[in-house]
Amino acid sequence: MPNATVSNVLDRVLVLEMVRVTEAAAIACSTLIGHGDEKAADAAAVDAMRTALNELYMDGTVVIGEGERDEAPMLFIGEKVGSAIGKGPKIDIALDPLEGTTICATGGPNSLAVLAVAAEGDLLNAPDVYMEKIAVGPGYPAGIIDLDKSPTENVKAVAAAKGVDPKLIVACVLNRPRHEKLIAELRALGCGVMLIGDGDVAGVIATTNPDTTVDIYMGSGGAPEGVLAAAALRCVGGQFKGRLLFRNDDERARAAKWGVTDLDKQYDLTELAKGDCIFAATGVTDGSLLEGVKRKKGMMTTESVVMRASSGTVRWVKGEHRI
């Protein structure tokens, strides 16, 4: 279906239906929070999300899924989902049934079930490689961040736009050995560094919420998560830059498989997630964005957020689910 009818396409995939999909995944893996079994928690979320997606009237294609390297049996890249394959609206889907599997297994914060949908061709089919990322929330001049600039230059630009000293800027960075130089440079500048153990989709989205105190997200993480984060920022505002990182010829070959020809390209927000799109997330564990799944007498409670780019609408959804 042509992009001119994007809104009509997504109108047929109701916004709240997306929440039901992420709720199902979050609830399914919540019984394994803190159990130390990453694979079991991920499998439970994947199975529940796939079942929920297959109940929707659409001709869906997974473009960001469970990973081509893992040869995942379900929700793999290219898998068709939905109850109207061949006749329903053509929808591209980016998903992570359990973003932060380690977080869930260890009972840490910010584990989510996340999903983004758009019309066919509107989400970048990113290979399963690393991506260098930088993001800020809404309200800044266009082009304020750039991966070709140093971390110091980017922080100073954000600080100048806010009218504050760089020492008052807080950068969110994944706590990984590969980020040692980045962290050292940021601390030498004097700005705050919020280190997170996992879950960089939540880390990017944190830049849009003043309550988190995060001003800028920096560092490298999974390219599929970059597309999901970009879809969220398309809905609520903000800026995002991403560049694929390749460690070997095998990763370059995977990029070619998905049609990536410019290996050094710096992707803008609208190149990762363009047109109208819907982003939904449900908390698995408590975090800066959402509360996690809670068990109460005879029921489980969930908190979700669902956003839409065309309207700029953000809905917060509290759910009660009888056990």
RAZIQUI-V62665 format. One record per residue. N is the residue number from 1. RES is the residue in three letters. PSI is psi in radians with two decimals (999 if undefined). OMEGA is omega in whole degrees, 0 to 359 (NA if undefined). Layout:
n:N res:RES psi:PSI omega:OMEGA
n:N res:RES psi:PSI omega:OMEGA
//
This chain:
n:1 res:MET psi:2.33 omega:184
n:2 res:PRO psi:2.73 omega:183
n:3 res:ASN psi:-0.34 omega:180
n:4 res:ALA psi:-0.36 omega:181
n:5 res:THR psi:0.47 omega:182
n:6 res:VAL psi:-0.89 omega:184
n:7 res:SER psi:-0.69 omega:178
n:8 res:ASN psi:-0.67 omega:178
n:9 res:VAL psi:-0.88 omega:184
n:10 res:LEU psi:-0.41 omega:175
n:11 res:ASP psi:-0.50 omega:182
n:12 res:ARG psi:-0.19 omega:172
n:13 res:VAL psi:1.59 omega:189
n:14 res:LEU psi:2.47 omega:181
n:15 res:VAL psi:-0.81 omega:183
n:16 res:LEU psi:-0.37 omega:175
n:17 res:GLU psi:-0.58 omega:178
n:18 res:MET psi:-0.65 omega:178
n:19 res:VAL psi:-0.70 omega:179
n:20 res:ARG psi:-0.57 omega:179
n:21 res:VAL psi:-0.83 omega:181
n:22 res:THR psi:-0.58 omega:175
n:23 res:GLU psi:-0.78 omega:182
n:24 res:ALA psi:-0.75 omega:180
n:25 res:ALA psi:-0.75 omega:182
n:26 res:ALA psi:-0.77 omega:180
n:27 res:ILE psi:-0.73 omega:184
n:28 res:ALA psi:-0.69 omega:183
n:29 res:CYS psi:-0.14 omega:185
n:30 res:SER psi:-0.47 omega:180
n:31 res:THR psi:-0.15 omega:181
n:32 res:LEU psi:0.19 omega:177
n:33 res:ILE psi:2.21 omega:177
n:34 res:GLY psi:0.08 omega:183
n:35 res:HIS psi:-0.12 omega:177
n:36 res:GLY psi:0.15 omega:183
n:37 res:ASP psi:1.58 omega:183
n:38 res:GLU psi:-0.75 omega:184
n:39 res:LYS psi:-0.72 omega:180
n:40 res:ALA psi:-0.71 omega:180
n:41 res:ALA psi:-0.76 omega:180
n:42 res:ASP psi:-0.74 omega:181
n:43 res:ALA psi:-0.70 omega:179
n:44 res:ALA psi:-0.75 omega:180
n:45 res:ALA psi:-0.74 omega:181
n:46 res:VAL psi:-0.85 omega:182
n:47 res:ASP psi:-0.77 omega:181
n:48 res:ALA psi:-0.72 omega:180
n:49 res:MET psi:-0.71 omega:179
n:50 res:ARG psi:-0.75 omega:179
n:51 res:THR psi:-0.77 omega:181
n:52 res:ALA psi:-0.70 omega:179
n:53 res:LEU psi:-0.66 omega:183
n:54 res:ASN psi:-0.12 omega:176
n:55 res:GLU psi:-0.16 omega:184
n:56 res:LEU psi:2.49 omega:179
n:57 res:TYR psi:1.66 omega:179
n:58 res:MET psi:2.84 omega:172
n:59 res:ASP psi:1.49 omega:188
n:60 res:GLY psi:2.56 omega:175
n:61 res:THR psi:2.22 omega:178
n:62 res:VAL psi:2.00 omega:178
n:63 res:VAL psi:-0.40 omega:170
n:64 res:ILE psi:1.99 omega:187
n:65 res:GLY psi:-2.52 omega:188
n:66 res:GLU psi:0.05 omega:173
n:67 res:GLY psi:2.13 omega:181
n:68 res:GLU psi:-0.53 omega:183
n:69 res:ARG psi:-0.55 omega:184
n:70 res:ASP psi:-0.16 omega:185
n:71 res:GLU psi:0.90 omega:183
n:72 res:ALA psi:2.42 omega:181
n:73 res:PRO psi:-0.33 omega:182
n:74 res:MET psi:2.58 omega:180
n:75 res:LEU psi:0.63 omega:176
n:76 res:PHE psi:2.81 omega:180
n:77 res:ILE psi:2.22 omega:181
n:78 res:GLY psi:-0.19 omega:180
n:79 res:GLU psi:2.46 omega:176
n:80 res:LYS psi:2.34 omega:178
n:81 res:VAL psi:2.81 omega:181
n:82 res:GLY psi:2.85 omega:182
n:83 res:SER psi:0.01 omega:184
n:84 res:ALA psi:0.81 omega:180
n:85 res:ILE psi:2.22 omega:180
n:86 res:GLY psi:-0.20 omega:181
n:87 res:LYS psi:-0.37 omega:180
n:88 res:GLY psi:3.11 omega:178
n:89 res:PRO psi:2.43 omega:182
n:90 res:LYS psi:2.06 omega:186
n:91 res:ILE psi:2.31 omega:171
n:92 res:ASP psi:2.45 omega:187
n:93 res:ILE psi:2.25 omega:171
n:94 res:ALA psi:2.31 omega:186
n:95 res:LEU psi:2.71 omega:169
n:96 res:ASP psi:1.68 omega:184
n:97 res:PRO psi:-0.54 omega:176
n:98 res:LEU psi:1.58 omega:178
n:99 res:GLU psi:1.93 omega:187
n:100 res:GLY psi:1.01 omega:180
n:101 res:THR psi:-0.69 omega:178
n:102 res:THR psi:-0.70 omega:178
n:103 res:ILE psi:-0.83 omega:180
n:104 res:CYS psi:-0.80 omega:183
n:105 res:ALA psi:-0.53 omega:181
n:106 res:THR psi:-0.03 omega:178
n:107 res:GLY psi:0.42 omega:180
n:108 res:GLY psi:3.14 omega:183
n:109 res:PRO psi:2.76 omega:170
n:110 res:ASN psi:0.49 omega:171
n:111 res:SER psi:2.35 omega:187
n:112 res:LEU psi:2.75 omega:163
n:113 res:ALA psi:2.14 omega:188
n:114 res:VAL psi:2.68 omega:185
n:115 res:LEU psi:2.42 omega:173
n:116 res:ALA psi:2.44 omega:178
n:117 res:VAL psi:2.61 omega:178
n:118 res:ALA psi:2.99 omega:177
n:119 res:ALA psi:2.76 omega:182
n:120 res:GLU psi:2.21 omega:177
n:121 res:GLY psi:-0.01 omega:185
n:122 res:ASP psi:-0.07 omega:175
n:123 res:LEU psi:2.32 omega:180
n:124 res:LEU psi:2.25 omega:177
n:125 res:ASN psi:1.37 omega:188
n:126 res:ALA psi:2.37 omega:175
n:127 res:PRO psi:2.81 omega:182
n:128 res:ASP psi:1.28 omega:178
n:129 res:VAL psi:-3.13 omega:175
n:130 res:TYR psi:2.74 omega:176
n:131 res:MET psi:2.27 omega:171
n:132 res:GLU psi:2.30 omega:188
n:133 res:LYS psi:2.61 omega:169
n:134 res:ILE psi:2.40 omega:184
n:135 res:ALA psi:2.58 omega:171
n:136 res:VAL psi:2.84 omega:179
n:137 res:GLY psi:-2.98 omega:182
n:138 res:PRO psi:2.85 omega:173
n:139 res:GLY psi:-0.01 omega:180
n:140 res:TYR psi:2.71 omega:176
n:141 res:PRO psi:2.54 omega:179
n:142 res:ALA psi:2.43 omega:177
n:143 res:GLY psi:0.30 omega:183
n:144 res:ILE psi:-0.45 omega:179
n:145 res:ILE psi:2.64 omega:183
n:146 res:ASP psi:2.25 omega:180
n:147 res:LEU psi:-0.27 omega:177
n:148 res:ASP psi:-0.12 omega:175
n:149 res:LYS psi:2.77 omega:179
n:150 res:SER psi:2.79 omega:175
n:151 res:PRO psi:-0.70 omega:179
n:152 res:THR psi:-0.78 omega:180
n:153 res:GLU psi:-0.70 omega:180
n:154 res:ASN psi:-0.75 omega:179
n:155 res:VAL psi:-0.76 omega:180
n:156 res:LYS psi:-0.62 omega:179
n:157 res:ALA psi:-0.74 omega:179
n:158 res:VAL psi:-0.74 omega:179
n:159 res:ALA psi:-0.75 omega:179
n:160 res:ALA psi:-0.71 omega:179
n:161 res:ALA psi:-0.57 omega:179
n:162 res:LYS psi:-0.27 omega:182
n:163 res:GLY psi:0.59 omega:181
n:164 res:VAL psi:2.92 omega:175
n:165 res:ASP psi:2.50 omega:178
n:166 res:PRO psi:-0.44 omega:179
n:167 res:LYS psi:-0.30 omega:180
n:168 res:LEU psi:0.04 omega:178
n:169 res:ILE psi:2.43 omega:177
n:170 res:VAL psi:2.17 omega:178
n:171 res:ALA psi:2.36 omega:177
n:172 res:CYS psi:2.25 omega:184
n:173 res:VAL psi:2.41 omega:173
n:174 res:LEU psi:2.35 omega:181
n:175 res:ASN psi:1.52 omega:182
n:176 res:ARG psi:2.61 omega:177
n:177 res:PRO psi:-0.56 omega:181
n:178 res:ARG psi:-0.24 omega:182
n:179 res:HIS psi:0.22 omega:183
n:180 res:GLU psi:-0.79 omega:181
n:181 res:LYS psi:-0.70 omega:179
n:182 res:LEU psi:-0.84 omega:181
n:183 res:ILE psi:-0.73 omega:180
n:184 res:ALA psi:-0.72 omega:180
n:185 res:GLU psi:-0.73 omega:180
n:186 res:LEU psi:-0.74 omega:181
n:187 res:ARG psi:-0.56 omega:176
n:188 res:ALA psi:-0.54 omega:177
n:189 res:LEU psi:-0.39 omega:178
n:190 res:GLY psi:-0.01 omega:181
n:191 res:CYS psi:2.85 omega:179
n:192 res:GLY psi:2.57 omega:178
n:193 res:VAL psi:2.04 omega:176
n:194 res:MET psi:1.91 omega:181
n:195 res:LEU psi:2.31 omega:177
n:196 res:ILE psi:2.57 omega:184
n:197 res:GLY psi:-0.45 omega:184
n:198 res:ASP psi:3.07 omega:172
n:199 res:GLY psi:1.06 omega:185
n:200 res:ASP psi:-0.18 omega:171
n:201 res:VAL psi:-0.82 omega:177
n:202 res:ALA psi:-0.62 omega:179
n:203 res:GLY psi:-0.74 omega:178
n:204 res:VAL psi:-0.79 omega:181
n:205 res:ILE psi:-0.48 omega:180
n:206 res:ALA psi:-0.44 omega:180
n:207 res:THR psi:-0.31 omega:182
n:208 res:THR psi:-0.13 omega:184
n:209 res:ASN psi:1.91 omega:181
n:210 res:PRO psi:-0.47 omega:182
n:211 res:ASP psi:-0.39 omega:180
n:212 res:THR psi:-0.32 omega:184
n:213 res:THR psi:0.05 omega:180
n:214 res:VAL psi:2.21 omega:180
n:215 res:ASP psi:-0.58 omega:187
n:216 res:ILE psi:2.48 omega:175
n:217 res:TYR psi:2.38 omega:183
n:218 res:MET psi:2.66 omega:175
n:219 res:GLY psi:-3.05 omega:181
n:220 res:SER psi:2.57 omega:178
n:221 res:GLY psi:-2.96 omega:183
n:222 res:GLY psi:2.40 omega:177
n:223 res:ALA psi:-0.70 omega:177
n:224 res:PRO psi:-0.70 omega:177
n:225 res:GLU psi:-0.51 omega:177
n:226 res:GLY psi:-0.70 omega:178
n:227 res:VAL psi:-0.73 omega:178
n:228 res:LEU psi:-0.77 omega:180
n:229 res:ALA psi:-0.69 omega:179
n:230 res:ALA psi:-0.67 omega:178
n:231 res:ALA psi:-0.69 omega:178
n:232 res:ALA psi:-0.76 omega:180
n:233 res:LEU psi:-0.53 omega:176
n:234 res:ARG psi:-0.53 omega:184
n:235 res:CYS psi:-0.62 omega:187
n:236 res:VAL psi:-0.08 omega:181
n:237 res:GLY psi:2.78 omega:182
n:238 res:GLY psi:3.08 omega:180
n:239 res:GLN psi:2.53 omega:183
n:240 res:PHE psi:2.38 omega:172
n:241 res:LYS psi:2.42 omega:179
n:242 res:GLY psi:2.53 omega:177
n:243 res:ARG psi:2.21 omega:182
n:244 res:LEU psi:2.47 omega:179
n:245 res:LEU psi:2.31 omega:184
n:246 res:PHE psi:2.23 omega:183
n:247 res:ARG psi:-0.33 omega:183
n:248 res:ASN psi:3.08 omega:182
n:249 res:ASP psi:-0.53 omega:179
n:250 res:ASP psi:-0.73 omega:179
n:251 res:GLU psi:-0.62 omega:177
n:252 res:ARG psi:-0.62 omega:178
n:253 res:ALA psi:-0.65 omega:177
n:254 res:ARG psi:-0.64 omega:178
n:255 res:ALA psi:-0.74 omega:179
n:256 res:ALA psi:-0.61 omega:179
n:257 res:LYS psi:-0.60 omega:182
n:258 res:TRP psi:0.28 omega:171
n:259 res:GLY psi:0.23 omega:178
n:260 res:VAL psi:2.04 omega:182
n:261 res:THR psi:-0.58 omega:179
n:262 res:ASP psi:1.72 omega:187
n:263 res:LEU psi:-0.26 omega:181
n:264 res:ASP psi:0.14 omega:185
n:265 res:LYS psi:2.39 omega:172
n:266 res:GLN psi:1.94 omega:185
n:267 res:TYR psi:2.37 omega:174
n:268 res:ASP psi:2.93 omega:181
n:269 res:LEU psi:-0.84 omega:185
n:270 res:THR psi:-0.15 omega:174
n:271 res:GLU psi:-0.39 omega:177
n:272 res:LEU psi:-0.68 omega:179
n:273 res:ALA psi:1.79 omega:184
n:274 res:LYS psi:3.00 omega:179
n:275 res:GLY psi:-2.76 omega:176
n:276 res:ASP psi:2.51 omega:176
n:277 res:CYS psi:2.78 omega:178
n:278 res:ILE psi:2.35 omega:176
n:279 res:PHE psi:2.34 omega:178
n:280 res:ALA psi:2.52 omega:177
n:281 res:ALA psi:2.49 omega:174
n:282 res:THR psi:2.34 omega:179
n:283 res:GLY psi:2.34 omega:172
n:284 res:VAL psi:-0.90 omega:172
n:285 res:THR psi:2.79 omega:180
n:286 res:ASP psi:2.51 omega:179
n:287 res:GLY psi:-3.01 omega:182
n:288 res:SER psi:-0.43 omega:182
n:289 res:LEU psi:-0.78 omega:188
n:290 res:LEU psi:2.67 omega:171
n:291 res:GLU psi:2.64 omega:178
n:292 res:GLY psi:3.09 omega:178
n:293 res:VAL psi:2.34 omega:179
n:294 res:LYS psi:2.48 omega:174
n:295 res:ARG psi:2.25 omega:175
n:296 res:LYS psi:-3.07 omega:183
n:297 res:LYS psi:1.93 omega:175
n:298 res:GLY psi:0.12 omega:181
n:299 res:MET psi:2.94 omega:173
n:300 res:MET psi:2.51 omega:179
n:301 res:THR psi:2.56 omega:179
n:302 res:THR psi:2.72 omega:171
n:303 res:GLU psi:2.28 omega:183
n:304 res:SER psi:2.82 omega:171
n:305 res:VAL psi:2.43 omega:177
n:306 res:VAL psi:2.32 omega:186
n:307 res:MET psi:2.65 omega:177
n:308 res:ARG psi:2.32 omega:185
n:309 res:ALA psi:-0.75 omega:187
n:310 res:SER psi:-0.59 omega:182
n:311 res:SER psi:-0.27 omega:185
n:312 res:GLY psi:0.30 omega:183
n:313 res:THR psi:2.37 omega:174
n:314 res:VAL psi:2.13 omega:179
n:315 res:ARG psi:2.31 omega:175
n:316 res:TRP psi:2.21 omega:188
n:317 res:VAL psi:2.12 omega:173
n:318 res:LYS psi:2.25 omega:181
n:319 res:GLY psi:2.50 omega:172
n:320 res:GLU psi:2.19 omega:186
n:321 res:HIS psi:2.05 omega:180
n:322 res:ARG psi:2.40 omega:179
n:323 res:ILE psi:999 omega:NA
//
